[in-house]
Amino acid sequence: MSTQRIFDVASVRQDFPILHQSVHGKPLVYFDNAATAQKPMAVLAAMQAYYESINSNVHRGAHTLSDTATAAFENVRQQVARFLGAREAAEIIWVRGTTEAINLVAQSYGRSQLKPGDEILVSQLEHHSNIVPWQMVAAQTGASVIPIPVNAQGEIDQTAYAGLLSPRTRILAVNHVSNALGTINPVKAMIAQAKAVGAITVIDGAQATPHVTVDVQDLDCDFYAFSGHKVYGPTGIGALYGRRAILEAIPPWQGGGEMIERVSFEGTTFNHIPHKFEAGTPAIAEVIGLGAALDYLQAFNTTDLHRHEQALLRRAVELSEGIEGFQAIGTAANKVSVCSFVVEGTHPSDLGTLLDHQGFAVRTGHHCTQPLMARFGVPGTVRASFSFYNTLEEVDRFFVALDKCIRMCR
Amino acid sequence: MALPYSEQDLALFRDNPLGSHTTLDDIRENFDFLDDWESRYSYVIDLGKQAPRIPEAHRTDDHLVHGCQSQVWFIYHLDAGKGTLQVLVDSDAVIVRGLAAVVMTAFNNQPLAHIARFDMEALFAELDLVRHLSPTRGNGLRAMVKRIQATAAALLPA
């Protein structure tokens, strides 16, 4: 890239207007990035500009605005294909987010291909959105959903995984990075093992895309999904990568306009990929916003962003050692900047409430991973998740505030 | 199914200071006096500690409201002679237990009709705690208040 921007946290923070406010009279510290990331001005401006100057429906109009909007919209598809390392833009399907992407794969691929006795392997680390769609398609087809256990560090037990693979395994569905714990899973190796038994692989990349560089060709997965709002883009837009040969072979999921070639009451033929999977008017402004978010990120050397996030995590781990009764949940060797924990003698929801009063936005609860919380025997955790716009000073203040909360609760 | 109460259980209802020794006016006065969030929360947490805990045997699913964040249990005892209700509300989270103490203070030893019609939102708003009763909070407290009020309404003589 010709004009690469040097990463500097103070200057980066100026790009995010929402960070500069007070909550309960204290400066906001936003540590809920794994739930949703904040949006830089560039994203807001791109969406505003879209509505101000080129708003019109895509792929339909025979007029200038529609042509301009369609070009901008399809450019972002190219951009997402490059972001994920896909071979071509036709392998990128727009969805509302990762949840919708997984439901699409379950209902299109799963429902058309699964038979009684087939097995879908999911890990115990999964978000409910990578469990429930599989349970639903399993109930429809007679297949079963088999959990892969997780070890005490919050890593997928690879020995158990190897033992669960069999010719009955038809689908492996795992996250690249765990939302609740931050564990980075060795998905490349897991994908290779799944392929060896003839299974297809579906990777939930919602938490990985903000923190690690993804290359679907290198991973060799069949599907990879992510959400725009976690990579500093708008809500309501995400993308599903699918391997062309599979996308062409499986049926559409939702019917409507856009996804058809010809419709008659005698029979309907479907559009080509990716449009076959995109019924109805898409989230055009959100696609444009997502494009701006990726541009924003890619102006940096993304390794610099990831390095800063790792420094925040290291500081948090270091300071947590001074907190009596602190128990980190998820201590994988390889993890993103997520600090999930419980403190002896306190309840996560109490800590969340008292942290909020000191200006800290964290997530508390089960993080939509009830099987994982059950694995660790906790009702939930407090999760502080860091982004590159957070500072070491915010992490320092967090542990001072946490200490105060604990004293109030005990 | 609810277990019958033992003598010890009945003593828990009888000895609960909330709604007898501690009144809503006491709570209002203390809130007026405490002017920063920290002392207010510390006071709420301390109020929760005044209440007896619900014995494990009574923490059954039919006494439970599942919040997304925390759990809340509720048992009650009707004084048929006086037509008043005594409730015990408990939670695994200390702030929710403290807020439940405010609820208990409002309801305990009060006539059924008073409980059924009580405006808990107004009380929580007055104490600047109303955000904890919001449906999005997920602490189970709002659902619990509704449940107690429905119970009181159902016990009213026809």
HADDOCK unambig.tbl for C-alpha pairs under 7 A between the chains (distance, minus, plus):
assign (segid A and resid 347 and name CA) (segid B and resid 93 and name CA) 5.29 0.50 0.50
assign (segid A and resid 349 and name CA) (segid B and resid 69 and name CA) 5.92 0.50 0.50
assign (segid A and resid 349 and name CA) (segid B and resid 70 and name CA) 6.68 0.50 0.50
assign (segid A and resid 349 and name CA) (segid B and resid 93 and name CA) 6.66 0.50 0.50
assign (segid A and resid 350 and name CA) (segid B and resid 93 and name CA) 6.02 0.50 0.50
assign (segid A and resid 350 and name CA) (segid B and resid 94 and name CA) 6.50 0.50 0.50
assign (segid A and resid 350 and name CA) (segid B and resid 95 and name CA) 5.86 0.50 0.50
assign (segid A and resid 365 and name CA) (segid B and resid 68 and name CA) 6.97 0.50 0.50
assign (segid A and resid 365 and name CA) (segid B and resid 69 and name CA) 5.13 0.50 0.50
assign (segid A and resid 408 and name CA) (segid B and resid 42 and name CA) 6.18 0.50 0.50
assign (segid A and resid 409 and name CA) (segid B and resid 94 and name CA) 6.71 0.50 0.50
